[in-house]
Amino acid sequence: MGVTSVKKINPEDYILSVLSPEERLDAAFKVAREAFKDTKLTMKDIENAIEIVRRKAYEKKK
């Protein structure tokens, strides 16, 4: 009789492992939008910041 070991998998790690880098970036931006929605920053401020980060992230791929 063999011994079977079971490895516990962290759901967050699994979810991140199956997402593409672009999907991870989009998920991070959604979290950021929610985190900053009750601040004095406007949605336009947040969107502008997201565009800057996204542009830099995609430039590195080229």
C-alpha positions as CSV (number, residue, x, y, z in Angstrom):
1,M,0.0,0.0,0.0
2,G,1.6,3.3,-1.1
3,V,1.5,6.6,0.8
4,T,-0.3,9.4,-1.0
5,S,0.5,12.9,0.0
6,V,-1.8,15.7,-0.5
7,K,-0.5,19.2,-1.1
8,K,-2.7,22.1,0.0
9,I,-3.1,24.7,-2.8
10,N,-3.7,28.3,-1.9
11,P,-6.7,29.4,-4.1
12,E,-5.2,32.8,-4.7
13,D,-1.9,31.3,-6.0
14,Y,-3.9,29.0,-8.3
15,I,-6.0,31.8,-9.7
16,L,-2.9,33.9,-10.4
17,S,-1.1,31.0,-12.0
18,V,-3.9,30.5,-14.6
19,L,-4.2,34.2,-15.5
20,S,-2.1,35.7,-18.3
21,P,0.1,38.7,-17.3
22,E,-2.5,41.0,-19.0
23,E,-5.3,39.4,-17.0
24,R,-3.4,39.8,-13.8
25,L,-2.8,43.5,-14.6
26,D,-6.5,44.0,-15.3
27,A,-7.4,42.3,-12.0
28,A,-4.9,44.6,-10.2
29,F,-6.4,47.7,-11.7
30,K,-9.9,46.6,-10.7
31,V,-8.7,46.2,-7.1
32,A,-7.1,49.6,-7.3
33,R,-10.3,51.2,-8.6
34,E,-12.2,49.8,-5.7
35,A,-9.5,50.7,-3.2
36,F,-9.4,54.3,-4.2
37,K,-13.0,55.0,-5.0
38,D,-13.7,56.7,-1.7
39,T,-10.7,58.9,-1.8
40,K,-10.4,62.5,-3.0
41,L,-8.9,61.1,-6.3
42,T,-11.2,61.4,-9.2
43,M,-11.9,58.4,-11.4
44,K,-10.2,60.4,-14.1
45,D,-7.0,60.6,-11.9
46,I,-7.2,56.8,-11.4
47,E,-7.8,56.1,-15.0
48,N,-4.9,58.3,-16.1
49,A,-2.6,56.5,-13.6
50,I,-3.7,53.1,-14.9
51,E,-3.1,54.1,-18.5
52,I,0.5,55.3,-17.6
53,V,1.2,52.0,-15.9
54,R,-0.4,49.9,-18.6
55,R,1.6,51.7,-21.3
56,K,4.9,51.1,-19.5
57,A,4.0,47.5,-18.9
58,Y,3.2,46.9,-22.6
59,E,6.2,48.8,-23.8
60,K,8.5,46.4,-21.9
61,K,7.0,43.5,-23.9
62,K,7.9,44.9,-27.3
